[in-house]
Amino acid sequence: MVKITLTKHPKNPVIIESTPGFGLVGTIAAEFLIDHLDTEMIGEIWFEKMPAITAIHEESVVQPLGLFYNKKYNIIIVHAITGTQGIEWRLGSAILEVAKKLKAKEIICLEGVGNPSLTTTTDAFFYSSNPAKKKILQKIGINPLKEGIIMGVTSALLLKHDEIPLSCIFAEASSNMPDSKAAAKIIETLDKYLGLKVDYKPLLQQAAKFEEKLKGILSKSEEAQKLQEKKKLSYVG
């Protein structure tokens, strides 16, 4: 059973999807947007098979799957701190349900991709199902991703988005460790695409803070999940 709670129902929003992936690029970018735009939490997604894990940060409970809304730009940010392994299809379907219910005009996925050349520069790439959006993305100076393997919730959305326009912004990350530099590239590209007027430079300056915060939350989440699995094994062992 999937439960989607919405306290507000904005019409025709842009939905930004970010779940923990390579370099935590999308998650860091979403965290930055939530902190630097005037956002409010307007909902959450829950389903039975989701790991029973949450976090407490600065004396507040962090919802594993929260929906944050910015009225000025009419965007909803899907913010996930829980790992999505095993729940990718369910979460993708839940995001699509929200998009259809609110008649979203576009879904934008934020992802990190590996940088095998290990160069010091960070490039951004895009994919879009909509020809008009594709032209806009090309005009802001990024190239289409011509080859690549996409996994996780973004992959589920790519395969099931149906008639809803879907675009992806990818940034090269040098490793699977939290990469704020790549996240800053995502913010820079998204800012040009949506005209958010968000300065990505503070993300580079506060890289250590963002990386440490997310690394701590996600590592605790993984530890709790492993402990939960050990307890299950002890019951049957």
C-alpha positions as CSV (number, residue, x, y, z in Angstrom):
1,M,0.0,0.0,0.0
2,V,1.3,3.4,-1.0
3,K,0.2,6.5,1.0
4,I,0.8,10.0,-0.5
5,T,0.0,12.9,1.8
6,L,-0.4,16.4,0.4
7,T,-1.4,19.4,2.4
8,K,-1.4,21.7,-0.7
9,H,-2.2,21.0,-4.3
10,P,-0.4,23.4,-6.5
11,K,-1.4,23.3,-10.2
12,N,1.0,22.4,-13.0
13,P,4.2,22.4,-11.0
14,V,7.6,21.3,-12.1
15,I,8.6,18.3,-10.0
16,I,12.3,17.8,-9.2
17,E,13.3,14.3,-8.3
18,S,16.5,13.6,-6.4
19,T,17.2,10.3,-4.6
20,P,20.6,9.1,-3.3
21,G,22.6,8.1,-6.3
22,F,26.2,8.3,-7.6
23,G,28.1,10.9,-5.5
24,L,24.9,11.8,-3.8
25,V,24.8,14.6,-6.4
26,G,21.0,14.9,-6.7
27,T,20.5,14.7,-2.9
28,I,23.0,17.4,-2.2
29,A,21.5,19.6,-4.9
30,A,18.0,19.1,-3.6
31,E,19.2,19.9,0.0
32,F,20.8,23.1,-1.3
33,L,17.6,24.1,-3.1
34,I,15.4,23.5,-0.1
35,D,17.8,25.6,2.1
36,H,18.2,28.5,-0.4
37,L,14.7,28.8,-1.8
38,D,11.6,29.7,0.2
39,T,10.3,26.1,0.5
40,E,7.7,24.5,2.8
41,M,7.0,20.8,3.3
42,I,3.6,20.0,1.8
43,G,3.6,16.3,1.8
44,E,5.3,12.9,2.1
45,I,5.4,9.5,0.5
46,W,5.1,6.3,2.5
47,F,4.6,2.6,1.6
48,E,4.7,-0.6,3.5
49,K,7.9,-2.0,2.0
50,M,9.9,1.2,2.7
51,P,12.7,0.6,5.3
52,A,11.5,1.7,8.8
53,I,14.3,4.2,9.1
54,T,14.3,7.9,9.8
55,A,16.8,10.5,11.1
56,I,16.9,13.3,13.6
57,H,18.7,16.4,12.5
58,E,18.9,19.6,14.7
59,E,16.3,18.2,17.1
60,S,13.8,17.6,14.3
61,V,12.7,14.4,12.6
62,V,13.7,14.2,8.9
63,Q,11.0,12.6,6.8
64,P,12.6,9.8,4.6
65,L,10.6,11.0,1.6
66,G,9.4,14.5,1.8
67,L,7.8,16.8,-0.8
68,F,8.9,20.5,-0.5
69,Y,7.2,23.3,-2.4
70,N,8.4,26.7,-3.6
71,K,5.5,28.9,-4.6
72,K,7.5,31.6,-6.5
73,Y,8.8,29.2,-9.1
74,N,6.0,26.6,-8.7
75,I,8.4,23.7,-8.1
76,I,8.1,20.6,-5.9
77,I,11.3,18.9,-4.7
78,V,11.2,15.2,-3.9
79,H,13.7,14.9,-1.1
80,A,14.9,11.4,-0.1
81,I,17.4,10.5,2.6
82,T,16.6,6.8,2.7
83,G,18.3,4.4,0.3
84,T,16.0,3.3,-2.5
85,Q,17.4,-0.1,-3.3
86,G,14.5,-2.5,-3.8
87,I,11.8,0.3,-3.8
88,E,12.7,2.0,-7.1
89,W,9.6,1.0,-9.0
90,R,7.2,1.8,-6.2
91,L,8.8,5.2,-5.6
92,G,8.9,6.0,-9.3
93,S,5.2,5.1,-9.5
94,A,4.4,7.2,-6.5
95,I,6.1,10.3,-7.9
96,L,4.2,9.8,-11.2
97,E,1.0,9.6,-9.2
98,V,1.8,13.0,-7.6
99,A,2.7,14.4,-11.1
100,K,-0.6,13.2,-12.6
101,K,-2.7,14.4,-9.7
102,L,-1.2,17.9,-9.9
103,K,-0.9,17.9,-13.7
104,A,2.8,18.6,-13.5
105,K,4.2,20.2,-16.6
106,E,7.6,18.5,-16.3
107,I,9.6,16.1,-14.1
108,I,13.3,16.9,-13.8
109,C,15.6,14.2,-12.5
110,L,19.0,15.2,-10.9
111,E,21.7,12.6,-11.1
112,G,25.5,12.0,-10.9
113,V,27.3,10.0,-13.5
114,G,30.8,8.6,-13.3
115,N,33.8,10.5,-14.7
116,P,36.2,7.8,-15.9
117,S,38.8,10.3,-17.1
118,L,39.3,11.8,-13.6
119,T,39.7,15.3,-15.1
120,T,39.5,18.3,-12.8
121,T,36.6,19.8,-14.8
122,T,33.0,18.8,-14.1
123,D,30.7,18.7,-17.1
124,A,26.9,18.5,-17.2
125,F,24.8,16.5,-19.7
126,F,21.1,16.2,-20.3
127,Y,18.3,13.9,-21.6
128,S,14.8,15.1,-22.4
129,S,11.8,13.4,-23.8
130,N,10.4,16.7,-25.1
131,P,11.9,18.3,-28.2
132,A,11.1,21.9,-27.0
133,K,12.9,21.2,-23.7
134,K,15.8,19.6,-25.5
135,K,16.3,22.8,-27.5
136,I,16.3,24.9,-24.3
137,L,18.9,22.7,-22.6
138,Q,21.1,22.8,-25.7
139,K,20.9,26.6,-25.8
140,I,22.2,26.9,-22.2
141,G,25.3,25.1,-23.3
142,I,25.2,21.5,-22.2
143,N,25.4,18.4,-24.4
144,P,23.0,15.4,-24.5
145,L,24.0,12.2,-22.8
146,K,24.6,9.9,-25.7
147,E,25.7,6.8,-23.9
148,G,25.1,5.7,-20.3
149,I,23.5,3.3,-17.9
150,I,20.9,4.9,-15.6
151,M,19.8,3.1,-12.5
152,G,17.4,3.7,-9.6
153,V,14.3,5.8,-9.4
154,T,15.4,7.9,-12.3
155,S,15.5,4.8,-14.4
156,A,12.0,3.9,-13.3
157,L,10.8,7.3,-14.3
158,L,12.5,7.2,-17.6
159,L,10.7,4.0,-18.5
160,K,7.3,4.9,-17.1
161,H,6.7,8.7,-17.4
162,D,4.2,8.2,-20.2
163,E,2.9,11.5,-21.5
164,I,4.5,13.7,-18.8
165,P,7.6,15.5,-20.2
166,L,10.7,14.3,-18.4
167,S,14.2,15.8,-18.4
168,C,17.3,14.7,-16.7
169,I,20.3,16.8,-15.7
170,F,23.5,14.8,-15.1
171,A,26.8,16.0,-13.6
172,E,30.1,14.1,-13.6
173,A,31.2,12.9,-10.2
174,S,34.7,11.7,-9.7
175,S,33.8,9.0,-7.1
176,N,30.9,7.5,-5.2
177,M,31.7,9.7,-2.2
178,P,29.5,12.8,-1.7
179,D,30.5,15.3,-4.5
180,S,29.4,18.9,-3.9
181,K,31.3,20.1,-6.9
182,A,29.2,18.0,-9.2
183,A,26.1,19.1,-7.2
184,A,27.1,22.7,-7.8
185,K,27.2,22.0,-11.5
186,I,23.7,20.6,-11.3
187,I,22.5,23.8,-9.5
188,E,24.3,26.0,-12.1
189,T,22.6,24.2,-14.9
190,L,19.2,24.0,-13.3
191,D,19.4,27.7,-12.5
192,K,19.9,28.5,-16.2
193,Y,17.2,26.1,-17.2
194,L,14.5,27.3,-14.8
195,G,15.7,30.9,-14.1
196,L,15.8,30.3,-10.3
197,K,18.3,33.0,-9.6
198,V,20.1,30.7,-7.1
199,D,23.9,31.2,-6.7
200,Y,25.6,27.9,-6.7
201,K,28.9,29.3,-5.3
202,P,27.9,29.0,-1.7
203,L,27.5,25.2,-2.3
204,L,31.2,25.0,-3.2
205,Q,32.1,27.1,-0.1
206,Q,29.9,25.0,2.2
207,A,30.8,21.7,0.5
208,A,32.2,20.1,3.6
209,K,29.1,21.0,5.7
210,F,26.7,19.5,3.1
211,E,28.8,16.4,2.5
212,E,29.3,15.7,6.2
213,K,25.6,16.2,7.0
214,L,24.3,13.9,4.2
215,K,27.1,11.4,4.7
216,G,26.2,11.2,8.4
217,I,22.5,10.8,7.9
218,L,22.9,8.2,5.1
219,S,25.6,6.1,6.9
220,K,23.4,6.0,10.1
221,S,20.5,4.9,7.9
222,E,22.6,2.1,6.3
223,E,23.8,1.0,9.8
224,A,20.3,0.9,11.1
225,Q,19.1,-1.2,8.1
226,K,22.0,-3.7,8.6
227,L,21.2,-4.0,12.3
228,Q,17.5,-4.6,11.4
229,E,18.6,-7.4,9.0
230,K,20.8,-9.0,11.6
231,K,17.9,-9.0,14.1
232,K,15.7,-10.7,11.5
233,L,18.4,-13.4,10.9
234,S,18.7,-14.0,14.6
235,Y,15.0,-14.7,14.9
236,V,15.2,-17.5,12.2
237,G,18.8,-18.6,13.0
